[in-house]
Amino acid sequence: MSLVSSVSNAVIAQTMVPEDSGGPYVAAAYVVFLVLIAVYVAIMAQRLGKISRQAAELEARLGAANASTGAGAVQGGSVTGAAAPPAQGDDRQKVGS
């Protein structure tokens, strides 16, 4: 009886867990995944560089326009100089009142 149960357990184990568990396929899947991540990061870095160049160009244009009109200069992403007075008939309430 023990021989039959051990043989049946061996048959069940062979059918449940195949000897070739697909190790090379798992490794290939990881490689494909890592390549896709690397491509994504490269594309995002390229886009970020393009946006940075465009932002620098816009800041240069704004600085040139402000220099020609005498307005405040752009420093650190904010415009310095006198703020424009509110328009006549501005109905907005001030914060804190």
Secondary structure, 3 states (H helix, E strand, C coil): CHHHHHHHHHHHHHHHCCCCCCHHHHHHHHHHHHHHHHHHHHHHHHHHHHHHHHHHHHHHHHHHHHHHHCCCCEECCEECCCCCCCCCCCCCCCCCC
